[in-house]
Amino acid sequence: MSDENLTMIPHGEDYPEIRETVRAICANYPGEYWRALEDKGSYPVEFVRELTEAGFLSALIPESYGGSDLPLRAGGVILEEIHASGCDASSCHGQMYMMAMLLRHGNEKQKQAYLPAIAAGDLRFQSFGVTEPATGSDTLQLKTRAVRDGDTFVVNGQKVWTSRAANSDLLTLLCRTTPLDRVKNQTEGLSILLVDIREALGKGLTIKPIDTMVNYDTNELFFDDLRVPAENLIGIEGNGFKQILDGMNSERILLSHESLGDARYFIDKAVAYAKERIVFNRPVGQNQGVQFPIAKAYAEYRAADAMSRMAAALFQSGRKCGEEANIVRYLTAEAAWNAGEACMQTHGGFAVAREYNIERKWRAARIQRLAPISTNMIMAYIGHGVLGMPKSY
């Protein structure tokens, strides 16, 4: 079945022009394009370039800096339609969710220096360095250190699962500027540095790609006396954890829209195949064992879609949205995975044939339950941070 006609599942009426234009672009990048990239382990240069030229990757940048000044929800719609069309936005979504952090906490000089070039496509702002091998999701225990030395910070440490570093010009780096044993609260002493990867490579920064089960540009980063100009400090030194929450919340909300798109993709494919596949002289979709899992996946998709709109609205209004951002990340990841499972079962053996594109999307949907945050960590956050039960870690 071709991916070109995946439009059966209803989607929101908001931003119809954006949705239509994104779908038109994605039609130029069918399943064989993504399979060929996977065979080579290559980055989708042409796809990212076309999205950039269309202005979609600068959608959240204010007009005064060359962007479209659209709200977070519009950015989510772009990512949703990319995934609902069978394409993959993981190659470029970082540029969207890091905008909030730079816009809310960067100074005017930094905004003027970077945002117009990012909006024009002259700079790629795609990479977010937070996770470390020894600390994982325990961000407050990270070990990467940045020590002030005159007008520079000297950075030493290591990051892992740093996506798109090999195809980005700028890196947002979370590091500790005050040792953990010298702060009263462990959330203190963390700072954000903007690293120019072009200048840093070979001068204290080493990038090592990580081979994964999906064609996802993720890397291990090594910092060895890397010097970063002090003027590249984002916001207030030592207040980086609070600042980076804006980036994390926007990340979770935006990436949740990708999961919504994947859920739509899987449900579309499953419904179409369930209607057309005849076994024992009847469509397989006539059997409740096939029909009900698809119907359940659709119900989960609709519920998750409603939550995504709420979370995006809260973020846009500047209100606290940590609870909603985490819940929507959980609901959409589960909805996408369950829809993928229903699609796989509906197609039976054909689901594993690469030409159907289901197994590629199914593998990617599994990652959504791990990144950018594990669904188990979300449960722990809700249990303790929202419901007030004893902390489990």
C-alpha positions in Angstrom: 0.0 0.0 0.0 1.3 3.4 -0.9 1.8 6.1 1.7 0.4 8.8 -0.6 -3.2 8.4 0.4 -2.9 8.4 4.1 -5.5 11.0 4.9 -8.4 8.9 6.3 -8.0 9.6 10.0 -9.5 13.0 10.9 -7.2 15.7 12.2 -7.7 19.1 13.7 -9.0 21.9 11.6 -6.3 24.3 13.0 -3.6 25.5 10.6 -5.1 23.8 7.5 -2.7 25.6 5.1 0.3 24.4 7.1 -1.0 20.9 7.1 -1.6 20.9 3.4 1.8 22.4 2.5 3.6 19.9 4.8 1.8 17.0 3.2 2.7 18.3 -0.2 6.4 18.4 0.7 6.3 15.0 2.3 4.8 13.5 -0.8 8.2 14.1 -2.5 9.8 11.8 0.1 8.1 8.4 0.0 9.0 5.3 1.8 11.8 4.3 -0.6 13.6 7.5 0.2 13.7 6.8 3.9 14.7 3.1 3.3 17.6 4.2 1.1 18.8 6.5 3.8 18.6 3.8 6.4 20.6 1.4 4.2 23.4 4.0 4.1 23.0 5.5 7.6 22.6 8.9 5.9 21.1 12.2 7.0 18.0 13.4 5.1 19.8 16.5 3.7 17.3 17.2 0.9 14.2 16.8 3.2 15.6 19.1 5.8 16.6 21.7 3.2 13.1 21.7 1.7 11.5 22.2 5.1 14.0 25.0 5.9 13.4 26.8 2.6 9.6 26.5 3.2 10.1 28.3 6.5 8.9 25.5 8.7 12.0 25.1 10.8 11.9 28.8 11.7 8.2 28.7 12.5 8.7 29.5 16.2 11.2 32.3 15.7 9.7 35.9 15.9 9.2 37.9 12.7 11.7 40.5 14.0 14.4 37.8 13.6 13.3 36.4 10.3 10.9 33.7 11.5 7.1 33.2 11.3 6.4 33.9 15.0 3.9 31.0 15.2 2.8 29.4 18.5 4.1 26.1 19.8 0.9 24.3 18.6 1.7 25.3 15.0 5.2 23.8 15.4 3.5 20.7 16.7 1.2 20.5 13.7 4.2 20.7 11.4 5.8 17.7 13.1 2.5 15.8 13.3 1.9 16.0 9.6 5.4 15.0 8.8 5.0 11.8 10.7 1.4 11.2 9.6 2.7 11.3 6.0 5.2 8.5 6.7 8.3 10.8 7.0 10.5 11.4 10.0 11.1 14.8 11.7 13.8 13.5 14.1 16.4 14.9 11.8 15.3 18.5 12.5 12.9 18.9 15.4 15.6 20.0 17.8 15.6 23.4 16.1 12.0 23.9 17.2 12.1 22.9 20.8 15.3 24.8 21.6 13.8 28.0 20.4 11.9 28.6 23.6 15.0 28.3 25.7 17.0 30.8 23.6 14.0 33.2 23.2 13.1 33.2 26.9 16.6 33.2 28.4 19.1 34.4 25.7 20.2 38.1 25.7 19.5 40.4 22.8 23.0 40.1 21.4 22.8 36.4 21.3 19.4 36.5 19.6 20.6 39.0 17.0 23.7 36.9 16.4 22.0 33.6 15.8 18.3 33.8 15.2 18.3 35.5 11.8 20.9 33.0 10.5 18.9 30.1 11.8 15.7 31.4 10.3 17.5 31.9 6.9 18.8 28.3 7.0 22.5 29.5 7.2 22.9 27.9 10.7 21.6 24.6 12.0 20.5 24.7 15.6 19.7 21.1 16.1 21.6 19.6 19.0 20.9 19.4 22.8 23.6 18.0 25.1 22.2 16.9 28.4 22.4 13.1 29.1 25.6 11.5 30.3 26.7 7.9 30.4 27.0 7.6 34.2 23.9 9.6 35.2 21.3 9.0 32.5 18.0 10.6 33.5 19.4 11.9 36.8 20.3 15.2 35.2 21.1 17.0 38.5 24.1 14.6 39.0 25.7 15.3 35.6 29.5 15.5 35.7 30.4 17.7 32.7 32.2 20.7 34.2 32.7 24.2 32.8 35.2 26.3 34.7 35.5 30.1 34.1 38.9 31.2 32.9 38.9 34.9 32.0 36.6 35.4 29.1 36.0 31.7 28.4 34.7 28.6 30.1 36.9 25.5 29.9 34.7 22.4 29.5 35.5 18.8 30.3 33.2 15.8 30.4 31.1 13.5 28.2 27.6 13.4 26.8 25.7 10.6 25.2 22.6 10.3 23.1 23.3 13.7 21.8 21.2 13.8 18.6 22.1 15.5 15.4 25.5 16.7 16.7 27.2 15.6 13.4 24.7 17.6 11.4 24.3 20.7 13.5 26.3 24.0 13.7 25.2 24.8 17.3 24.9 22.8 20.4 23.0 23.7 23.6 25.2 22.2 26.4 24.1 21.8 30.0 27.1 21.6 32.3 28.0 22.2 36.0 29.7 25.5 36.7 29.6 25.0 40.5 30.5 21.6 42.0 27.5 19.7 43.5 29.2 19.7 46.9 29.3 23.5 46.9 25.6 24.3 46.4 22.7 24.2 48.9 20.2 22.8 46.4 21.2 20.3 43.8 19.3 22.2 41.2 21.7 25.1 41.6 25.1 25.4 39.9 24.1 24.2 36.4 24.6 26.5 33.4 23.8 26.5 29.7 26.4 27.2 27.1 25.9 27.6 23.4 28.7 25.7 21.6 29.7 26.4 18.0 30.4 22.9 16.8 32.2 24.2 13.7 34.7 26.0 15.9 34.9 23.3 18.6 35.6 20.2 16.5 39.2 19.1 16.9 39.8 21.8 19.5 38.4 20.0 22.5 35.3 18.4 21.1 35.1 14.9 19.6 31.9 13.4 18.2 31.5 9.6 18.0 28.3 8.3 16.2 26.3 5.6 17.9 24.8 2.9 15.7 21.2 2.3 16.7 18.2 0.2 15.6 16.8 3.3 13.7 18.5 5.7 11.3 18.8 8.4 14.0 21.8 10.7 14.1 22.7 10.3 17.7 26.2 10.6 19.2 28.6 10.4 22.1 30.4 13.7 22.8 33.8 14.1 24.5 35.0 17.4 25.9 38.7 17.8 26.6 39.6 21.4 27.7 37.1 22.8 25.2 37.1 26.6 25.4 33.7 28.3 25.0 33.4 32.1 25.0 31.8 33.4 28.2 29.5 35.5 26.1 27.9 32.2 25.0 26.4 31.6 28.4 22.6 31.5 28.1 20.8 33.2 30.9 22.1 33.4 34.4 25.1 31.3 35.4 24.1 28.6 37.9 20.4 28.8 37.0 20.6 26.5 34.0 18.4 23.8 35.3 15.4 26.1 35.7 16.1 27.6 32.3 16.4 24.2 30.6 13.0 23.2 31.8 11.5 25.5 29.1 13.5 23.5 26.5 12.4 20.2 28.0 8.7 21.1 28.3 8.6 22.4 24.7 10.5 19.3 23.6 8.0 16.9 25.2 5.0 18.8 23.8 6.4 19.1 20.3 7.6 15.5 20.1 4.2 14.3 21.4 2.8 15.7 18.1 5.2 13.4 16.2 3.7 10.5 18.1 0.2 11.7 17.2 1.2 11.7 13.6 2.6 8.2 13.9 -0.6 7.0 15.5 -2.6 8.4 12.6 -0.2 6.8 10.1 -0.6 3.3 11.7 -4.3 3.6 12.0 -4.7 4.7 8.4 -2.6 1.8 7.2 -4.4 -0.7 9.4 -7.9 0.4 8.5 -7.1 0.4 4.7 -5.6 -3.0 4.9 -8.3 -4.4 7.1 -10.9 -3.4 4.5 -9.0 -4.7 1.4 -7.4 -7.9 2.7 -9.7 -10.9 2.0 -9.0 -14.1 3.9 -11.6 -16.9 4.2 -13.8 -15.0 1.8 -14.2 -11.9 4.0 -12.3 -8.8 4.9 -10.0 -9.3 7.9 -11.4 -6.1 9.4 -14.8 -7.8 9.8 -13.2 -9.9 12.6 -13.4 -8.3 16.0 -10.0 -9.6 16.9 -8.6 -7.3 14.1 -11.2 -4.5 14.4 -11.2 -3.8 18.1 -7.4 -3.1 18.6 -7.6 -0.6 15.8 -10.7 1.0 17.3 -9.0 1.1 20.7 -5.9 2.8 19.1 -8.1 5.4 17.5 -9.7 6.2 20.9 -6.3 6.5 22.5 -5.2 8.8 19.7 -8.1 11.1 20.1 -7.7 11.4 23.9 -3.9 12.1 23.5 -4.6 14.7 20.8 -6.9 16.6 23.2 -4.2 16.6 25.9 -1.6 17.8 23.4 -3.7 20.9 22.6 -4.1 21.7 26.3 -0.3 21.3 27.0 0.6 23.5 24.1 -1.8 26.2 25.1 -0.5 26.3 28.7 3.1 26.5 27.4 2.2 29.3 25.0 0.5 31.3 27.8 3.6 31.1 29.9 1.9 29.1 32.6 3.4 26.1 34.4 2.9 23.0 32.3 5.3 20.4 33.6 2.5 18.0 34.6 0.8 18.4 31.2 4.0 18.2 29.2 4.9 14.9 30.8 1.4 13.4 30.7 1.0 14.2 27.0 4.4 12.7 26.3 3.3 9.5 28.0 -0.2 9.3 26.4 1.0 10.0 22.9 4.0 7.6 23.1 1.6 4.8 24.3 -1.0 5.7 21.7 1.6 5.5 18.9 3.0 2.2 20.1 -0.4 0.6 20.5 -1.4 1.8 17.1 1.8 0.4 15.7 1.1 -3.0 17.3 -2.4 -3.0 15.9 -1.1 -2.2 12.5 1.5 -4.9 12.7 -1.0 -7.5 13.7 -3.5 -6.5 11.1 -0.9 -6.9 8.3 0.4 -10.2 9.7 3.5 -11.3 7.9 3.5 -8.5 5.4 4.2 -6.0 8.3 7.8 -7.1 8.4 8.3 -6.5 4.6 10.3 -3.3 4.3 8.4 -2.1 1.3 5.3 -1.6 3.4 7.2 0.8 5.6 5.4 -0.4 8.8 8.4 -2.0 10.4 10.5 1.2 10.0 7.8 3.3 11.7 7.2 0.6 14.3 10.8 0.6 15.4 10.8 4.4 15.7 7.6 4.3 17.7 9.2 2.1 20.2 11.9 4.7 20.8 9.3 7.2 21.7 8.7 5.3 24.9 12.3 5.8 25.9 13.2 9.3 24.6 13.3 12.1 25.2 12.2 10.7 28.5 11.4 7.1 29.6 7.7 6.5 30.3 8.8 5.0 33.6 10.3 8.3 34.6 7.1 10.0 33.7 5.2 7.7 36.0 7.7 8.4 38.8 7.2 12.1 38.2 3.5 11.9 38.4 3.5 9.6 41.4 5.8 11.9 43.5 5.7 15.3 41.9 1.9 15.5 41.1 0.3 13.0 43.5 2.6 13.5 46.4 3.5 9.9 47.1 6.9 9.0 48.5 9.7 9.5 46.0 10.8 6.3 44.4 14.4 7.4 43.5 
